[in-house]
């Protein structure tokens, strides 16, 4: 009796394995070949050199809090430089805010 139960369980496992193998193999044969990957021959678009990009590049070798601190210092210095330019050009009011934003993106 013990052999009969184990034989039935083994036969059932084999049947399920064959069925699973047949189901997984059939769609692969009927699938069309994958498309060819096309490459873009055009050169990469240049990166806009903003002050934020320059600050990120200067802090690239730092890690952790030192990187955060240096990034904040660099951005504050860049804003201060833009503010000094706006003051020198005597730009006031909402135009000054707009000028500083555009200066930071240059």
N, CA, C and O atoms as CSV, one atom per row, in Angstrom:
chain,resi,resn,atom,element,x,y,z
A,1,UNK,N,N,0.818,-1.190,0.000
A,1,UNK,CA,C,0.000,0.000,0.000
A,1,UNK,C,C,0.862,1.254,0.000
A,1,UNK,O,O,0.558,2.241,-0.671
A,2,UNK,N,N,1.945,1.191,0.769
A,2,UNK,CA,C,2.837,2.331,0.854
A,2,UNK,C,C,3.463,2.623,-0.505
A,2,UNK,O,O,3.600,3.784,-0.891
A,3,UNK,N,N,3.838,1.587,-1.222
A,3,UNK,CA,C,4.454,1.763,-2.539
A,3,UNK,C,C,3.457,2.293,-3.570
A,3,UNK,O,O,3.823,3.051,-4.468
A,4,UNK,N,N,2.221,1.892,-3.432
A,4,UNK,CA,C,1.191,2.336,-4.352
A,4,UNK,C,C,0.968,3.850,-4.247
A,4,UNK,O,O,0.856,4.525,-5.270
A,5,UNK,N,N,0.903,4.389,-3.028
A,5,UNK,CA,C,0.688,5.826,-2.817
A,5,UNK,C,C,1.883,6.622,-3.330
A,5,UNK,O,O,1.715,7.642,-3.999
A,6,UNK,N,N,3.076,6.159,-3.019
A,6,UNK,CA,C,4.268,6.892,-3.465
A,6,UNK,C,C,4.421,6.838,-4.982
A,6,UNK,O,O,4.881,7.801,-5.597
A,7,UNK,N,N,4.031,5.704,-5.592
A,7,UNK,CA,C,4.091,5.587,-7.046
A,7,UNK,C,C,3.097,6.520,-7.707
A,7,UNK,O,O,3.414,7.145,-8.719
A,8,UNK,N,N,1.898,6.624,-7.149
A,8,UNK,CA,C,0.890,7.541,-7.693
A,8,UNK,C,C,1.338,9.001,-7.551
A,8,UNK,O,O,1.149,9.800,-8.468
A,9,UNK,N,N,1.918,9.340,-6.430
A,9,UNK,CA,C,2.415,10.709,-6.234
A,9,UNK,C,C,3.545,11.035,-7.208
A,9,UNK,O,O,3.586,12.135,-7.759
A,10,UNK,N,N,4.444,10.110,-7.421
A,10,UNK,CA,C,5.549,10.329,-8.363
A,10,UNK,C,C,5.027,10.465,-9.785
A,10,UNK,O,O,5.500,11.315,-10.539
A,11,UNK,N,N,4.063,9.642,-10.156
A,11,UNK,CA,C,3.493,9.714,-11.504
A,11,UNK,C,C,2.763,11.038,-11.700
A,11,UNK,O,O,2.855,11.648,-12.766
A,12,UNK,N,N,2.041,11.482,-10.679
A,12,UNK,CA,C,1.352,12.775,-10.754
A,12,UNK,C,C,2.329,13.919,-10.900
A,12,UNK,O,O,2.086,14.848,-11.671
A,13,UNK,N,N,3.425,13.867,-10.177
A,13,UNK,CA,C,4.438,14.916,-10.281
A,13,UNK,C,C,5.046,14.950,-11.676
A,13,UNK,O,O,5.285,16.026,-12.224
A,14,UNK,N,N,5.294,13.787,-12.249
A,14,UNK,CA,C,5.857,13.729,-13.601
A,14,UNK,C,C,4.871,14.297,-14.608
A,14,UNK,O,O,5.266,15.027,-15.517
A,15,UNK,N,N,3.591,13.969,-14.456
A,15,UNK,CA,C,2.568,14.476,-15.378
A,15,UNK,C,C,2.505,16.003,-15.304
A,15,UNK,O,O,2.469,16.674,-16.335
A,16,UNK,N,N,2.493,16.547,-14.095
A,16,UNK,CA,C,2.448,18.000,-13.942
A,16,UNK,C,C,3.709,18.669,-14.495
A,16,UNK,O,O,3.622,19.746,-15.084
A,17,UNK,N,N,4.857,18.060,-14.318
A,17,UNK,CA,C,6.101,18.621,-14.832
A,17,UNK,C,C,6.104,18.643,-16.351
A,17,UNK,O,O,6.527,19.627,-16.958
A,18,UNK,N,N,5.637,17.571,-16.967
A,18,UNK,CA,C,5.581,17.509,-18.425
A,18,UNK,C,C,4.593,18.534,-18.960
A,18,UNK,O,O,4.863,19.182,-19.972
A,19,UNK,N,N,3.455,18.690,-18.297
A,19,UNK,CA,C,2.454,19.669,-18.733
A,19,UNK,C,C,3.009,21.089,-18.620
A,19,UNK,O,O,2.809,21.907,-19.518
A,20,UNK,N,N,3.694,21.379,-17.537
A,20,UNK,CA,C,4.271,22.710,-17.357
A,20,UNK,C,C,5.353,22.978,-18.389
A,20,UNK,O,O,5.445,24.090,-18.909
A,21,UNK,N,N,6.161,21.994,-18.691
A,21,UNK,CA,C,7.207,22.138,-19.699
A,21,UNK,C,C,6.606,22.351,-21.083
A,21,UNK,O,O,7.114,23.154,-21.866
A,22,UNK,N,N,5.537,21.642,-21.383
A,22,UNK,CA,C,4.891,21.776,-22.691
A,22,UNK,C,C,4.264,23.159,-22.841
A,22,UNK,O,O,4.312,23.741,-23.924
A,23,UNK,N,N,3.680,23.687,-21.779
A,23,UNK,CA,C,3.067,25.011,-21.848
A,23,UNK,C,C,4.110,26.107,-21.986
A,23,UNK,O,O,3.889,27.076,-22.711
A,24,UNK,N,N,5.224,25.978,-21.318
A,24,UNK,CA,C,6.242,27.016,-21.376
A,24,UNK,C,C,7.040,26.963,-22.676
A,24,UNK,O,O,7.552,27.993,-23.115
A,25,UNK,N,N,7.160,25.807,-23.296
A,25,UNK,CA,C,7.940,25.684,-24.527
A,25,UNK,C,C,7.131,26.084,-25.748
A,25,UNK,O,O,7.713,26.575,-26.715
A,26,UNK,N,N,5.830,25.899,-25.751
A,26,UNK,CA,C,5.014,26.166,-26.930
A,26,UNK,C,C,4.987,27.645,-27.314
A,26,UNK,O,O,5.202,27.939,-28.490
A,27,UNK,N,N,4.740,28.594,-26.416
A,27,UNK,CA,C,4.705,29.995,-26.839
A,27,UNK,C,C,6.058,30.499,-27.342
A,27,UNK,O,O,6.099,31.372,-28.208
A,28,UNK,N,N,7.133,29.984,-26.835
A,28,UNK,CA,C,8.450,30.443,-27.265
A,28,UNK,C,C,8.683,30.116,-28.736
A,28,UNK,O,O,9.314,30.898,-29.447
A,29,UNK,N,N,8.181,28.968,-29.203
A,29,UNK,CA,C,8.381,28.576,-30.591
A,29,UNK,C,C,7.525,29.416,-31.530
A,29,UNK,O,O,7.920,29.661,-32.670
A,30,UNK,N,N,6.350,29.864,-31.065
A,30,UNK,CA,C,5.463,30.611,-31.940
A,30,UNK,C,C,5.716,32.121,-31.885
A,30,UNK,O,O,5.135,32.861,-32.678
A,31,UNK,N,N,6.560,32.593,-30.978
A,31,UNK,CA,C,6.833,34.019,-30.869
A,31,UNK,C,C,7.737,34.469,-32.010
A,31,UNK,O,O,8.670,33.757,-32.379
A,32,UNK,N,N,7.465,35.654,-32.576
A,32,UNK,CA,C,8.352,36.159,-33.625
A,32,UNK,C,C,9.696,36.561,-33.012
A,32,UNK,O,O,9.771,36.809,-31.808
A,33,UNK,N,N,10.740,36.627,-33.810
A,33,UNK,CA,C,12.038,37.012,-33.257
A,33,UNK,C,C,11.982,38.445,-32.737
A,33,UNK,O,O,11.225,39.273,-33.244
A,34,UNK,N,N,12.779,38.720,-31.735
A,34,UNK,CA,C,12.772,40.056,-31.130
A,34,UNK,C,C,13.316,41.077,-32.133
A,34,UNK,O,O,14.184,40.748,-32.941
A,35,UNK,N,N,12.814,42.305,-32.084
A,35,UNK,CA,C,13.264,43.318,-33.037
A,35,UNK,C,C,14.718,43.703,-32.795
A,35,UNK,O,O,15.240,43.591,-31.685
A,36,UNK,N,N,15.338,44.150,-33.846
A,36,UNK,CA,C,16.736,44.555,-33.768
A,36,UNK,C,C,16.801,45.930,-33.099
A,36,UNK,O,O,16.000,46.813,-33.403
A,37,UNK,N,N,17.735,46.096,-32.212
A,37,UNK,CA,C,17.894,47.374,-31.523
A,37,UNK,C,C,18.562,48.352,-32.471
A,37,UNK,O,O,19.607,48.064,-33.056
A,38,UNK,N,N,17.941,49.515,-32.613
A,38,UNK,CA,C,18.503,50.525,-33.501
A,38,UNK,C,C,19.350,51.497,-32.687
A,38,UNK,O,O,19.019,51.829,-31.548
A,39,UNK,N,N,20.420,51.934,-33.276
A,39,UNK,CA,C,21.278,52.909,-32.608
A,39,UNK,C,C,21.030,54.283,-33.193
A,39,UNK,O,O,20.576,54.412,-34.330
A,40,UNK,N,N,21.325,55.290,-32.425
A,40,UNK,CA,C,21.148,56.666,-32.856
A,40,UNK,C,C,22.506,57.186,-33.320
A,40,UNK,O,O,23.400,57.367,-32.494
A,41,UNK,N,N,22.687,57.432,-34.619
A,41,UNK,CA,C,23.988,57.877,-35.105
A,41,UNK,C,C,24.283,59.349,-34.784
A,41,UNK,O,O,25.431,59.780,-34.886
A,42,UNK,N,N,23.272,60.114,-34.402
A,42,UNK,CA,C,23.474,61.541,-34.121
A,42,UNK,C,C,24.273,61.708,-32.828
A,42,UNK,O,O,24.137,60.900,-31.910
A,43,UNK,N,N,25.095,62.739,-32.750
A,43,UNK,CA,C,25.849,62.967,-31.508
A,43,UNK,C,C,24.905,63.356,-30.375
A,43,UNK,O,O,23.806,63.858,-30.611
A,44,UNK,N,N,25.340,63.123,-29.173
A,44,UNK,CA,C,24.524,63.440,-28.001
A,44,UNK,C,C,24.348,64.951,-27.888
A,44,UNK,O,O,25.232,65.730,-28.244
A,45,UNK,N,N,23.184,65.338,-27.385
A,45,UNK,CA,C,22.906,66.757,-27.200
A,45,UNK,C,C,23.795,67.299,-26.087
A,45,UNK,O,O,23.990,66.627,-25.075
A,46,UNK,N,N,24.333,68.492,-26.256
A,46,UNK,CA,C,25.207,69.036,-25.216
A,46,UNK,C,C,24.429,69.336,-23.930
A,46,UNK,O,O,23.255,69.704,-23.964
A,47,UNK,N,N,25.105,69.170,-22.818
A,47,UNK,CA,C,24.499,69.444,-21.522
A,47,UNK,C,C,24.551,70.949,-21.277
A,47,UNK,O,O,25.572,71.594,-21.513
A,48,UNK,N,N,23.435,71.496,-20.802
A,48,UNK,CA,C,23.402,72.925,-20.512
A,48,UNK,C,C,24.238,73.170,-19.266
A,48,UNK,O,O,23.961,72.622,-18.199
A,49,UNK,N,N,25.236,73.978,-19.413
A,49,UNK,CA,C,26.164,74.261,-18.315
A,49,UNK,C,C,25.566,75.323,-17.395
A,49,UNK,O,O,25.861,76.509,-17.549
A,50,UNK,N,N,24.740,74.915,-16.452
A,50,UNK,CA,C,24.171,75.851,-15.496
A,50,UNK,C,C,25.060,75.896,-14.256
A,50,UNK,O,O,25.983,75.095,-14.108
A,51,UNK,N,N,24.775,76.825,-13.389
A,51,UNK,CA,C,25.550,76.931,-12.150
A,51,UNK,C,C,25.302,75.705,-11.269
A,51,UNK,O,O,26.211,75.242,-10.581
A,52,UNK,N,N,24.076,75.181,-11.288
A,52,UNK,CA,C,23.781,73.965,-10.521
A,52,UNK,C,C,24.603,72.785,-11.042
A,52,UNK,O,O,25.116,71.988,-10.257
A,53,UNK,N,N,24.726,72.678,-12.352
A,53,UNK,CA,C,25.524,71.603,-12.948
A,53,UNK,C,C,26.994,71.749,-12.537
A,53,UNK,O,O,27.663,70.763,-12.229
A,54,UNK,N,N,27.478,72.979,-12.537
A,54,UNK,CA,C,28.871,73.214,-12.131
A,54,UNK,C,C,29.073,72.842,-10.660
A,54,UNK,O,O,30.108,72.282,-10.298
A,55,UNK,N,N,28.090,73.151,-9.814
A,55,UNK,CA,C,28.206,72.797,-8.398
A,55,UNK,C,C,28.176,71.281,-8.212
A,55,UNK,O,O,28.928,70.741,-7.401
A,56,UNK,N,N,27.320,70.601,-8.952
A,56,UNK,CA,C,27.278,69.137,-8.857
A,56,UNK,C,C,28.590,68.521,-9.304
A,56,UNK,O,O,29.076,67.563,-8.703
A,57,UNK,N,N,29.154,69.073,-10.358
A,57,UNK,CA,C,30.423,68.538,-10.861
A,57,UNK,C,C,31.547,68.770,-9.848
A,57,UNK,O,O,32.437,67.932,-9.705
A,58,UNK,N,N,31.509,69.893,-9.153
A,58,UNK,CA,C,32.580,70.183,-8.192
A,58,UNK,C,C,32.461,69.353,-6.921
A,58,UNK,O,O,33.452,69.169,-6.215
A,59,UNK,N,N,31.262,68.847,-6.615
A,59,UNK,CA,C,31.078,68.041,-5.403
A,59,UNK,C,C,30.969,66.554,-5.701
A,59,UNK,O,O,30.565,65.778,-4.835
A,60,UNK,N,N,31.319,66.155,-6.893
A,60,UNK,CA,C,31.136,64.767,-7.312
A,60,UNK,C,C,31.989,63.791,-6.507
A,60,UNK,O,O,31.566,62.656,-6.285
A,61,UNK,N,N,33.157,64.192,-6.074
A,61,UNK,CA,C,34.040,63.278,-5.364
A,61,UNK,C,C,33.763,63.220,-3.863
A,61,UNK,O,O,34.382,62.423,-3.157
A,62,UNK,N,N,32.845,64.050,-3.363
A,62,UNK,CA,C,32.495,64.037,-1.946
A,62,UNK,C,C,31.309,63.116,-1.701
A,62,UNK,O,O,30.577,62.771,-2.629
A,63,UNK,N,N,31.124,62.719,-0.440
A,63,UNK,CA,C,30.021,61.823,-0.091
A,63,UNK,C,C,29.368,62.286,1.202
A,63,UNK,O,O,30.000,62.936,2.035
A,64,UNK,N,N,28.108,61.946,1.355
A,64,UNK,CA,C,27.397,62.187,2.603
A,64,UNK,C,C,27.153,63.658,2.882
A,64,UNK,O,O,26.875,64.448,1.979
A,65,UNK,N,N,27.264,64.002,4.158
A,65,UNK,CA,C,26.977,65.365,4.599
A,65,UNK,C,C,27.962,66.370,4.029
A,65,UNK,O,O,27.596,67.522,3.792
A,66,UNK,N,N,29.190,65.965,3.806
A,66,UNK,CA,C,30.175,66.880,3.219
A,66,UNK,C,C,29.738,67.307,1.823
A,66,UNK,O,O,29.918,68.462,1.437
A,67,UNK,N,N,29.168,66.384,1.074
A,67,UNK,CA,C,28.687,66.715,-0.275
A,67,UNK,C,C,27.504,67.675,-0.209
A,67,UNK,O,O,27.439,68.638,-0.973
A,68,UNK,N,N,26.567,67.413,0.703
A,68,UNK,CA,C,25.402,68.280,0.857
A,68,UNK,C,C,25.840,69.685,1.248
A,68,UNK,O,O,25.374,70.672,0.679
A,69,UNK,N,N,26.745,69.768,2.231
A,69,UNK,CA,C,27.219,71.077,2.694
A,69,UNK,C,C,27.925,71.843,1.576
A,69,UNK,O,O,27.677,73.032,1.379
A,70,UNK,N,N,28.796,71.163,0.852
A,70,UNK,CA,C,29.539,71.826,-0.223
A,70,UNK,C,C,28.604,72.272,-1.347
A,70,UNK,O,O,28.809,73.330,-1.943
A,71,UNK,N,N,27.580,71.469,-1.638
A,71,UNK,CA,C,26.598,71.829,-2.664
A,71,UNK,C,C,25.828,73.073,-2.242
A,71,UNK,O,O,25.606,73.966,-3.059
A,72,UNK,N,N,25.418,73.144,-0.977
A,72,UNK,CA,C,24.697,74.315,-0.485
A,72,UNK,C,C,25.572,75.557,-0.524
A,72,UNK,O,O,25.105,76.632,-0.901
A,73,UNK,N,N,26.826,75.422,-0.142
A,73,UNK,CA,C,27.747,76.561,-0.194
A,73,UNK,C,C,27.957,77.039,-1.621
A,73,UNK,O,O,27.966,78.242,-1.883
A,74,UNK,N,N,28.124,76.111,-2.534
A,74,UNK,CA,C,28.354,76.459,-3.931
A,74,UNK,C,C,27.138,77.173,-4.520
A,74,UNK,O,O,27.284,78.176,-5.219
A,75,UNK,N,N,25.939,76.659,-4.241
A,75,UNK,CA,C,24.727,77.284,-4.753
A,75,UNK,C,C,24.506,78.665,-4.139
A,75,UNK,O,O,24.067,79.587,-4.827
A,76,UNK,N,N,24.807,78.813,-2.854
A,76,UNK,CA,C,24.673,80.125,-2.208
A,76,UNK,C,C,25.643,81.120,-2.826
A,76,UNK,O,O,25.289,82.279,-3.040
A,77,UNK,N,N,26.858,80.682,-3.112
A,77,UNK,CA,C,27.853,81.560,-3.747
A,77,UNK,C,C,27.401,81.946,-5.153
A,77,UNK,O,O,27.580,83.091,-5.569
A,78,UNK,N,N,26.820,81.005,-5.880
A,78,UNK,CA,C,26.332,81.299,-7.231
A,78,UNK,C,C,25.189,82.305,-7.178
A,78,UNK,O,O,25.142,83.233,-7.985
A,79,UNK,N,N,24.259,82.128,-6.224
A,79,UNK,CA,C,23.166,83.104,-6.077
A,79,UNK,C,C,23.698,84.479,-5.708
A,79,UNK,O,O,23.223,85.497,-6.213
A,80,UNK,N,N,24.686,84.501,-4.826
A,80,UNK,CA,C,25.281,85.781,-4.420
A,80,UNK,C,C,25.957,86.466,-5.603
A,80,UNK,O,O,25.853,87.684,-5.751
A,81,UNK,N,N,26.637,85.710,-6.437
A,81,UNK,CA,C,27.257,86.289,-7.631
A,81,UNK,C,C,26.205,86.867,-8.570
A,81,UNK,O,O,26.399,87.946,-9.131
A,82,UNK,N,N,25.084,86.151,-8.744
A,82,UNK,CA,C,24.011,86.659,-9.600
A,82,UNK,C,C,23.376,87.911,-8.987
A,82,UNK,O,O,23.031,88.848,-9.707
A,83,UNK,N,N,23.222,87.929,-7.661
A,83,UNK,CA,C,22.668,89.101,-7.001
A,83,UNK,C,C,23.587,90.304,-7.167
A,83,UNK,O,O,23.117,91.419,-7.391
A,84,UNK,N,N,24.893,90.084,-7.058
A,84,UNK,CA,C,25.851,91.178,-7.258
A,84,UNK,C,C,25.756,91.734,-8.675
A,84,UNK,O,O,25.854,92.944,-8.876
A,85,UNK,N,N,25.564,90.856,-9.658
A,85,UNK,CA,C,25.402,91.311,-11.038
A,85,UNK,C,C,24.123,92.119,-11.193
A,85,UNK,O,O,24.112,93.137,-11.886
A,86,UNK,N,N,23.043,91.674,-10.554
A,86,UNK,CA,C,21.773,92.404,-10.638
A,86,UNK,C,C,21.882,93.774,-9.988
A,86,UNK,O,O,21.332,94.751,-10.496
A,87,UNK,N,N,22.583,93.848,-8.880
A,87,UNK,CA,C,22.778,95.137,-8.203
A,87,UNK,C,C,23.635,96.054,-9.058
A,87,UNK,O,O,23.354,97.247,-9.170
A,88,UNK,N,N,24.682,95.498,-9.663
A,88,UNK,CA,C,25.548,96.320,-10.515
A,88,UNK,C,C,24.786,96.861,-11.720
A,88,UNK,O,O,25.070,97.961,-12.194
A,89,UNK,N,N,23.826,96.097,-12.213
A,89,UNK,CA,C,23.035,96.547,-13.362
A,89,UNK,C,C,21.802,97.329,-12.927
A,89,UNK,O,O,20.989,97.734,-13.759
A,90,UNK,N,N,21.665,97.541,-11.611
A,90,UNK,CA,C,20.565,98.317,-11.029
A,90,UNK,C,C,19.185,97.744,-11.396
A,90,UNK,O,O,18.264,98.483,-11.743
A,91,UNK,N,N,19.069,96.430,-11.313
A,91,UNK,CA,C,17.801,95.751,-11.557
A,91,UNK,C,C,17.087,95.630,-10.220
A,91,UNK,O,O,17.675,95.148,-9.252
A,92,UNK,N,N,15.816,96.062,-10.144
A,92,UNK,CA,C,15.071,96.039,-8.888
A,92,UNK,C,C,13.726,95.353,-9.077
A,92,UNK,O,O,13.276,95.115,-10.198
A,93,UNK,N,N,13.091,95.039,-7.933
A,93,UNK,CA,C,11.744,94.499,-7.931
A,93,UNK,C,C,11.652,93.094,-8.501
A,93,UNK,O,O,12.589,92.302,-8.402
A,94,UNK,N,N,10.495,92.798,-9.104
A,94,UNK,CA,C,10.283,91.445,-9.642
A,94,UNK,C,C,11.255,91.097,-10.765
A,94,UNK,O,O,11.538,89.923,-11.004
A,95,UNK,N,N,11.761,92.113,-11.450
A,95,UNK,CA,C,12.738,91.835,-12.514
A,95,UNK,C,C,14.028,91.261,-11.948
A,95,UNK,O,O,14.699,90.457,-12.596
A,96,UNK,N,N,14.375,91.686,-10.716
A,96,UNK,CA,C,15.605,91.166,-10.099
A,96,UNK,C,C,15.457,89.666,-9.839
A,96,UNK,O,O,16.377,88.893,-10.104
A,97,UNK,N,N,14.298,89.261,-9.322
A,97,UNK,CA,C,14.071,87.836,-9.044
A,97,UNK,C,C,14.151,87.034,-10.349
A,97,UNK,O,O,14.758,85.964,-10.395
A,98,UNK,N,N,13.536,87.563,-11.398
A,98,UNK,CA,C,13.562,86.891,-12.704
A,98,UNK,C,C,14.992,86.842,-13.253
A,98,UNK,O,O,15.399,85.841,-13.843
A,99,UNK,N,N,15.750,87.921,-13.058
A,99,UNK,CA,C,17.134,87.967,-13.531
A,99,UNK,C,C,17.992,86.932,-12.795
A,99,UNK,O,O,18.810,86.248,-13.410
A,100,UNK,N,N,17.802,86.824,-11.494
A,100,UNK,CA,C,18.609,85.876,-10.714
A,100,UNK,C,C,18.297,84.446,-11.133
A,100,UNK,O,O,19.208,83.625,-11.237
A,101,UNK,N,N,17.027,84.131,-11.377
A,101,UNK,CA,C,16.664,82.783,-11.848
A,101,UNK,C,C,17.306,82.484,-13.194
A,101,UNK,O,O,17.834,81.392,-13.406
A,102,UNK,N,N,17.262,83.452,-14.105
A,102,UNK,CA,C,17.858,83.206,-15.417
A,102,UNK,C,C,19.384,83.136,-15.315
A,102,UNK,O,O,20.027,82.389,-16.053
A,103,UNK,N,N,19.951,83.907,-14.409
A,103,UNK,CA,C,21.404,83.882,-14.211
A,103,UNK,C,C,21.850,82.529,-13.664
A,103,UNK,O,O,22.916,82.035,-14.032
A,104,UNK,N,N,21.048,81.926,-12.790
A,104,UNK,CA,C,21.402,80.634,-12.216
A,104,UNK,C,C,21.332,79.521,-13.263
A,104,UNK,O,O,21.997,78.494,-13.122
A,105,UNK,N,N,20.539,79.718,-14.301
A,105,UNK,CA,C,20.402,78.696,-15.336
A,105,UNK,C,C,21.439,78.855,-16.448
A,105,UNK,O,O,21.492,78.030,-17.360
A,106,UNK,N,N,22.235,79.870,-16.388
A,106,UNK,CA,C,23.254,80.085,-17.421
A,106,UNK,C,C,24.487,79.275,-17.138
A,106,UNK,O,O,25.451,79.330,-17.902
